[in-house]
Amino acid sequence: MTNPVKFPNSSLEMAGDLYLPEGFDETKAYAGIVVVHPGGGVKEQTAGGYAAKLAAEGFVALAFDASHQGESGGEPRHQEDPYARVNDVRAAVDHLTTLSFVDNDRIGALGICAGGGYAIHATMTDRRIKAVGGVSSVNIGDMFRQGWTGDGDVAQAIGLLEMGAAQRTAEANGGEAAFIPFSPPSLDGVEDPDMREAYDYYRTQRARHCNTESKFTAASLPQLVTYDAFHLADQLLTQPLQLVAGSQAGSFWYSETILGKAASNVKNLHVVEGATHMSLYDTPDQMAEAMSKLGPFYKAHLAA
């Protein structure tokens, strides 16, 4: 059972889908999990897919649109401010705490792609989150500084900062907003297999959704380039951590990085052999394998 919900985030109104377990009884207290979508995604895509599977495991799961994106409020549209994205997770936790059927001491978080990085960062800063999981996790700041596979030149990052600064000046002087695609708008000249699959996921019938154009504002670049989702994880990320990543994903190194850095006494990385970054978004057998680790993980660490 899925219920659309609205909840506040300071002055903004957030939109989410609340997934409830089979046989849901509002007089009982359930563990709750907030599910954080990738950059350029919306709640109806992979976040909703994992939320549905978590509900099937007996959890109350909240997938929601980031502020400035999807059906959530906020101007300018398509802004990808990583600090706001982390605060969105806190607001989603706030909402779970208002539900009489959610046990406030049994709240977890799960994020996919950049949502994995945001969920991990939110967990470090919000002790209400008792356990965190990540699927194909990405530290979006490292992505902009070092490239998708971690071998980029920092000079590119400086160029992005200059681009963002120029765009802010243009808009301050009456210019129109400019946008950068999260996923390739076409396959022309795209050779990286993950980026080709990003086109397939976001731009075709596979998962294209009317609530997202898979893009972000160029004015977001200064925040994105200087952000580090894993900063202080060696000191503050003490909650249990379960990661899932594909063996063929160019993004695999992000999961390895946070696994090594996290201060958590309980931390694990499960590798899905043959999986790519985005095949874990919606491939049934790979999602089932991911859930074979995530389900027991949350049951163990969000136990009554």
N, C-alpha and C positions, 0 to 999 in steps of 0.2 A: 504494500500500500504506500502510495506517495502523495504527500500533501504539499502544495505550494505555500510558502511562508514569506512574510516580510518581517524585517527586524531592523532596529536602528544601529547606526554606526556614526556616532556624534550627530552631525546635522543631516547625514545622508540616510536614505532608505535602501536597505539591501534586499535582494531577492534570492530565495533559496528553494530547494526541494528537500523536504523531510521524508526520508525513507524509513518506514516502520516495519518491524518484524511480523511475520505471519502469526496470527493469533494475538496480535497486539492487545494489551490490556492496560488502559490508562491509569489503573489503580496500582500498577506495579512500578518498580524503579529499574530502569535499564541503563547500561553503559551507553554513552554517547560518543560519536566520532565525527569530527568535522573533516570534510574532504575538499582539498584545495586543487583547483584546476590548473593546467599548464598556462604559460604565457600565450596569449592570443586565443585561449579556449573559453568555453562556457560550461555551465553546470550540466547541460544536456549531453555533453560528449563523454569523454573517458571518466571524468569525476563522477557523473551520475551512474556510469556502469559499475564502478567500484563501490559506490554508495549502495547500490541495489544488492550487490553481493555481500556487503557487510550486514545489511538488514536481514538477508537470508541466513546469516550466521547468528542472528539474535540481537544485533545492535540497533540503536537508533542512529541513523547516519544523516548528516546535513551536508549536501552539496550546494554551493552558493556561487553566484557570480561576483567577481571582484568589483570593488567600487570603480566607477567610471566605465564599466564594461557590462555587456549583456543587458539584463533587465534591472540591474542595480543602478542607483542614482549616482550623480557626480559629473561635474564638468571640469575640464574638457573631456569629451568622450575619447575612449581608447588610450587614456593615459595609463602607463605602466610604471608607476612609482613603487619600487620594491618595499619601501618603508610603509607606504599605505597598504600594500598587499599583506604585509605582516600584521598590521593593525586590523585588517579585515578578518584575519583568523581569530584575533582576540575578540572581535565583535561577534563572530559566529559562536565562540565559546560562551560569551555573555548570553547569547540567546538560548543556548542549551541549558544554562543554569536557571533560566526562567521557566523551564518546562517541568511540571510536577512529576512527570514520569521518567526524568533523567536524574540519575544519581550524580550529584556534583563532584563526588570524590572518584568518579569512574569515567573521566573524559579523556579521549585520545584524539590524535590528529593523523591524517594520511594525506600525502601530497604526491602529485604526479608531475614529472619534469620540473619546470621552475617552481611549481607548486610544492614539490618535494623540498626544495631549498627553503621556500617560505615557511612551510610547516615546521621544518627543523629549527629555523630561526625563531619562530613564534614559540616553540616549545622551550627554547632556552630562556625566553623572556617572560613566560607565563607558566607559573608552577601549577596552575590548574590542569594543565595537560600532563597526564601521567605516563603516556607512552606515545611514541611517534613512529610512523612508517613512511617509507618513500619508495615509489616505483619510478624507475628511470630518472632518478633525482638529478637535478642540475642546479649548480650555483650560478645564477644568471649573471652575477657580476664577473665571475671568472670567465664566463662565456664571452662577454664583451671585451674583456682584457686579453684573454689568451686564445680565444677561438673555440669552436665547438669541440675539437679534439685536443685542445690544450697546447698546441704548438704554434700559436699565433705570435706576432711581433707586437710589443707594447706600443710601437709607433702607430699602429692601427687604432689603439685605444685613445691616444692623444688626438688623432684625427676625428674620432667620434665625439670627443669632448668639444673640439672646436666646432663641429657641426651643430651640436646641441646648443652651444653658446650663441652661434650665429642665428639659429632658429628662434631662440628666446628674444634676441634683439629685434628680429623681423616682426615677431608677433607683438612685442611691446610698442612697435611703431605702426601698428594697424595691419600687418601682414596676416595672411591666412595660415592656419595650422598645416603642417606638413607631416606625412606619415611614412613609416618604414614597415615593410612586411615582416611578420614573424616567420611565415612559411613562404616558399617561392610562389609567386603568382603564375609562373609557367615553368616548364622543364627545360626551356632553352638555356643551354650552357651550364646546367646543374649536373655535376658529376658525383658529388658526395651522396652515398646511398641513403643516409639518414635524411638529408634534405629532399631527396627525391620522394622518400616515403612521407615526409611532411606535406609535400604537395598532394600526394594521394590521399592523406588523411583529412587535411583541412580544405582542399579545393575540389574534391570530387564527391560523388554520392556516398562514398564510404562513411564520412562523418561530417560533411559540410553542414553548417547550421546558419539559419538566417540571423541569429543574434550575435554573430561575430564575423568580422571581415579579416581576422587573423593579421592585425596590424597594430602598431603603437605610435604614439606621437614622437616626433623627432625631438621635441622639447624634453622628453623623458630621459634622454641620453646621459646628461650629467649625473642623475641619480643612479642609473643602471650601471654605468661604467665604474663608479666609485663604490658600489655596494659589495658586501661580502656576506653571503648567507651563513657562512661557517665561522665567522669571526667570533672568538671566545668560546668556541665549542669545546676546546680542550679544558676549559674551566667551568663552563655553565651548563653544558649539555650532559646532565647526569641521569636523565630519564632513559628507560629502555628504548632501544633503537632497532628497528627491523627494516633492512633495505632489500629491494629486489631489483635486479638489473639484467639486461640481456647480454649474452656473451659476445654478440656481434654489434653491440651499440657503440658508436663513436663517443657517446657520453659516459661510457663505463667508468672512466677515470674519476668522475665526480663522486660516485658512490665509494670508490676505493679511498678517496681523499677524506671524506667525512667519517668513514669507518675507522681509519687510522687516527683521526683527530679527536673524535668524540670522547668525552670523559666518562661516558656511560659504562657501568660495570657489565651491563647486559647489552650487547650489540652484535649484530649478525648481518652478513650480506649473503643473500641467496642468489645464485647465478642461474638464469634460465638458459640452458644451452640452445644455441641457434636463434635465440630471440634478438631482435633489433630494438632500438630505442622505442619506436612507435608500434611495433607489433604487440608489445605489452599493453598498449592502450585498449585493444579491443579483440585480439585473437582469442577465441574461447578457451582453447586448451592451455594457452600461456597465462591467461587470466586465472584459470583454475589452479595452475601451479603456483602462481603468486599468492592466491588466497589460501593455498594449503600451508603457507608459512604465515601470512598475515592474520588469518582467522585465529589459529591457536595462540599466536603472539598476543593479540589483544585480549583473548579470553584469559590468558595467564596473568596479564599485567593490569587488566581492568576488572578483575574478579571481585565479586561481592564480599 
